[in-house]
């Protein structure tokens, strides 16, 4: 499947009737002054862009007043649009692991231990990221709801069954490619023993997701960890229904509503299998 990439905003300039000047046109001296000011502003913006090479600045897809709300996702209240964010697009490929360990979460079944690590220079605290991952995997709507497995975070690589990585787009692409997966710096992925979360998606989710950033973050953790637990991709079961967590929601909802959890109202929510994807 070809990844979806957001297009830059833009548009054609409005046509101008050059046969006669518009009413109230400024005097020639003021026009020249305004042109000089515009050139100065443009040069300043070019200089600013040169100083921030390697950093992506992202704004909302359209201007929205602070009171504007996103559509409500299944099981979540509506949320405001995310503020502009900045994050590095590449890093050294070295990771710092979160300290400490979590309690054992779950009701029964084998214990799956995981480690959490963040790429150095990503601008994210490993312990904060780990706390989010812990909260997601310990939630009764997550994979432990099956009653067939338990989870625990550990700090030692040797003790972990898998590691959840938060990596810059360039590093995540390189890591995923080692397992034969092409992400084009856009998507997250899972390899045996490695859950690799793309920093760009963690910071900005995807256009038109229709839910707050926290919902997308919960989804991407449950989706990629679901692969580690043996789950395959699924399709939207029908228009207006919650999207299965194993649906590739990063590429679009296909008529479903954003949903971050494997279990909805205490019942395993799924859709048709998508073989070979």
N, C-alpha and C positions, 0 to 999 in steps of 0.2 A: 504494500500500500504506500502511495506517495505521501509524505508528510505534508500537512497543511501549513503554509507560511502566511502570516499576516501581510497585507499589502500596505505600503506607505500611503498616507493621505495625500490628496492633491486634487487639482482641478484646473480646467482651462480658464484663463482670464476672460472677464466679460468683454464683449466687443465694444469698441469706442467709436462713436460717430465723429470722424475727424473733419467733416464738412464745416462744422461750426463748433466753437467751444461751448462747453456746458455753462449754464447760468452760474454766476458767482465764481468763475475761474479766477485763481489767484494771479497777481501781477507777475511779470517775468522775473523780477528780482527775487520775489518770494519763492518762485518755482525753483530758481537756481539754488537758493539757500536750502530749501527742503531736499533737493537732490543731493547736495553735499552732505547733509545730515544723514540721509539714507545710506550713502556710500560709506560714511564713517561707521554707522551701525553694522553694516554688512561686513566690513573689514574686521570690526571687533568680534563678530560672531565667528568668522573664520579663524582668527587667532585663538579664541577660546576653544574651538574644536580641536586645534592642533595640540593643546595642552592636555587633553583628556583622551588621548589615543589609548585604545584597549579597554575603555569603559563605555558601556552602553547606557544612555539616558533614555528612559521610556516614559511617555506620558499616556494619559487615558486616551482611548480611541476617539473621543469627542468631548468637548467641554461640557461639564455637568455642574449644576449648582450643588452646594453641599447637601441640600435636602433631597437630591435625586436618589432613587433607590434602584437596586437591581431586582430582577424578577426573583421570586422565592423558589428555592430549590427544595426537593423533597426532604422533609425532616429537618429543615433549617429555616430560620427566619431570614427575611430580606436583609441585605447589607449594603453599605455605601460602596461606591466605586473606589478602587485602590488609588492611593496617592502616587505621584510619580516616583519611580525607584531608580537606583543606580547599582550596577553590579559588574564585576570583572568578567570578561568573556573567556579568559584563559588564566591558567595558574601553573604552579610548579609541578603538580602531580603528586605532591606529598600531602599526607593527611594526618590530622590530629584527632585522636579518639576521645570520646567523652569519658569522664571519670565515673566511678561508682557502678552500682548495679541496681536493678529494679527488683521489687518483689516478684515472685512467681505469679503470673496472672493466668486464669483459666480454671476450668472445673475438673477436667480429667484428660487422660491421653498423654502421649509422649511430650516431653519438654523440648521446645526448640529455643535455643539460646542465640541471641543476636548481639552484635556489636554495632556502634554508631560512630562514624568518622566524617569529618568535614575537611575539605581541601584547604590547605593553608593559603591565606590571602583572599579567601572568598568573602570575607566580611561578615561571616556568621559564626556565632559562638557554638562550639560543639555540644556543650551541655544544654544550651537552649534548644538546639535542633533535636537532641536526644530526648528532651522532655516532651517535645511534640510527638515524636515517633512513639514514645512510651504511652502517651495518652491515647493515641490512635489504636495501637495494638491491644491495649488493656480495656478498651471500651466494650461493653456487652453486645454492641451491634457489629463488632469486628469478628475476626476469624475464630476467636475463642468461643463464640456463641455456639459453635458446632458441638461443644462438649467432647471433642476428640483430640484436642491439642492444648498445650499450655505454652506460654512464652515468658522469657526473662531476658533482660539486657545485662550483658557482662562486659567488663572493660578489656579483658584479655582476648587477643586474636586466637590463641590456641584453644580457648574454651568455647568459642562461638561457632555455631553451625553456619551462620551467614553474617555478612556485614552490610549495613545500610550506609551508603556513601552519599554525601552531598558534594557534587563536583561541578566546576565551571563548564560551560558548553563545550569548549575545546577538549578538556580532559575527559568529560563524559563520553564524547564522541570517540575518542581514542580508546577508552576502556571498553565501550560497547563493541567497537570494531574488532577487538581482540577475540570476541566470541562470534564474529561473522555478522554482526548486526549493524545496519546503517541507520543513524539517527540524524545526520546532517546538522548536528549541534542543536537540534530542536527538541527531541523527545527524550524521555527517560528510558531505561531498559533494565533487564535482569539477566544475569548470567549465573550459572551454578555457584551458589555461595556468595553472590554479589548482587545487591539491589542498588542500582545507580540512579540517583535522582538528579536531574539536570537543574542547575542553579537558576537558569533563566525561567523555567517553568515554576520553580518554587517561589520566585519573586513576583512573577507576573501572570501565572496561570496561562490561559489561552483566550483569544478574542471570542466574544459572544458565548462564553460558557454559561452565563445566566445565573451565577451564584457567587457569593463572596470568595475571596482568596482562600480563607480557611477551609472551605468546602473542597476546593480543588486540591489543596495540600493533603487533606485527609484521603481523598480519592486516590491520589498518586501513590501514597504510602500503601494503602490497602491493595491497590491494583498490582504494583510490582512485588510486594510481599506475597500476594496471592499466587503469582507465578512461582515464587520460591516454594510455596506449599503445594504446587502441582496443578494449579488452576490454569485453564486455557481461555482464550478470548471468546467472548460472547457478543451477540448482537442485540439491538433494541427489540424487546418483545412486542411493542406496539406503541402507537402515537400517544403521548401524554402520560405514559407509564414511567416509573423511575428507571433510569438507566442502570443496568447491571454494573457492579463495580468492575467486572472483568470486560466490560465494553471499552473499546479504545476511545474514551471520551475526549482525549486530547485532540482527536481528529474530527470531532463533531458528535452531536447527540442523536442525529437521525430521527428526530421527532420525539425522543424521550426527554425526560426532565433530569437535570443534574442530580446525581445521587452518589454519596461517598462510601456507603456501607454495604457489606455482603449480606447482612440480615436487616430486613425491613419489617417492622412490627413483629419482631421475633421469629420471622420466617425467612429461610434462605431465598433470596431474590436472584433469579437468574434469567437468562435468555437463550436463544438458540446458539449452539456452538458454532464458531467460525473456524473450521479446520484449516490448518496450515498457515495461519496468520500470526 
